[in-house]
Amino acid sequence: MLPIPKVKVGKKGAIYYCLSTKNGNHFPSVIVRENESEIEYRLPDWYGEWVLMSWAMNDISFPSWAEFGKLENGNYYVELLDDKQERLEVKDQEQQEKIDELRKIWLETMKKLK
């Protein structure tokens, strides 16, 4: 399991250099570079939506920096970062619609698996 710290609002989580994502055996995972090695970590189910979106978004490709954290209320988050480790943002309506559609598909799939 990827080490994901609990963070307070306004604080940073753990930053990893992500090489790719996977969704195998009904759980999401991420391959990160650590000390010149490639390591695959399982992710909490919440990140399944992010894995799907990372496959679908053509302009955000791996490798990429990403910040992972778990807020005090129990919600997980991930923020994709640029090479300067600053946050990336969705820039157009078409991309946002694609993300919204993938989110719906992921939520329906998770309901069926429960």
C-alpha positions in Angstrom: 0.0 0.0 0.0 1.3 3.4 -0.9 2.2 5.4 2.2 -0.4 8.2 2.3 -0.1 10.6 5.3 -3.0 12.2 7.1 -2.8 16.0 6.5 -4.4 19.1 7.9 -6.0 21.5 5.4 -3.4 23.7 3.9 -0.6 21.3 4.5 1.1 19.1 1.8 0.8 15.4 1.6 3.4 12.9 0.3 4.8 13.7 -3.1 5.8 10.8 -5.4 7.2 10.6 -9.0 4.5 8.5 -10.7 5.5 6.5 -13.8 2.1 5.0 -14.5 -1.2 3.8 -13.1 -3.0 0.4 -13.3 -6.3 -0.9 -12.4 -5.8 -4.7 -12.0 -7.6 -7.3 -9.9 -10.3 -4.8 -9.1 -8.0 -2.4 -7.2 -6.0 0.6 -8.4 -2.3 0.9 -8.2 0.5 3.3 -9.1 4.1 2.7 -10.2 6.5 5.2 -8.6 10.2 5.8 -8.9 12.0 5.5 -5.6 15.8 5.5 -5.3 16.2 4.6 -9.0 13.8 1.7 -8.6 10.3 1.2 -10.0 7.9 0.1 -7.3 4.2 -0.8 -7.7 1.9 0.2 -4.8 -1.7 -0.7 -4.3 -3.9 2.4 -3.7 -7.1 2.7 -1.6 -10.2 2.0 -3.7 -11.0 5.8 -3.6 -8.2 6.3 -6.1 -9.8 4.1 -8.7 -11.5 7.1 -10.2 -8.2 8.9 -10.5 -6.6 5.9 -12.2 -9.5 5.9 -14.8 -9.2 9.7 -15.4 -5.4 9.4 -15.8 -5.9 7.0 -18.6 -8.5 9.2 -20.3 -6.8 12.5 -20.1 -4.6 12.9 -23.2 -2.8 16.0 -22.1 -1.7 14.7 -18.7 0.8 12.0 -19.3 3.1 10.1 -17.1 5.7 10.3 -15.7 4.4 13.0 -13.5 4.7 14.3 -9.9 1.7 13.7 -7.7 0.8 14.7 -4.2 -1.3 12.1 -2.1 -2.9 12.7 1.2 -5.8 11.8 3.5 -7.6 14.7 5.1 -8.7 14.8 8.8 -12.3 14.0 7.7 -11.1 10.7 6.1 -11.3 11.8 2.5 -8.3 11.0 0.2 -7.0 13.3 -2.4 -4.4 13.4 -5.2 -3.1 16.4 -7.0 -1.1 16.1 -10.2 1.9 18.4 -10.2 4.1 19.8 -12.9 7.9 19.6 -13.0 8.1 22.4 -10.5 5.7 20.5 -8.3 2.9 23.0 -8.7 -0.7 21.9 -9.2 -2.1 21.2 -12.6 -5.6 22.3 -13.4 -8.3 21.3 -15.9 -8.2 23.9 -18.6 -11.2 23.3 -20.9 -14.9 22.3 -20.8 -14.5 19.3 -23.0 -11.9 17.8 -20.7 -14.1 18.5 -17.7 -17.0 16.8 -19.3 -14.8 13.7 -20.0 -13.7 13.7 -16.4 -17.4 13.9 -15.2 -18.5 11.0 -17.4 -15.6 8.8 -16.2 -16.5 9.7 -12.6 -20.1 8.5 -13.1 -18.9 5.2 -14.7 -16.4 4.6 -11.8 -19.1 5.2 -9.2 -21.5 2.9 -10.9 -18.8 0.2 -11.1 -17.9 0.5 -7.4 -21.6 0.2 -6.4 -21.8 -3.1 -8.4 -18.7 -4.5 -6.8 -20.0 -3.9 -3.2 
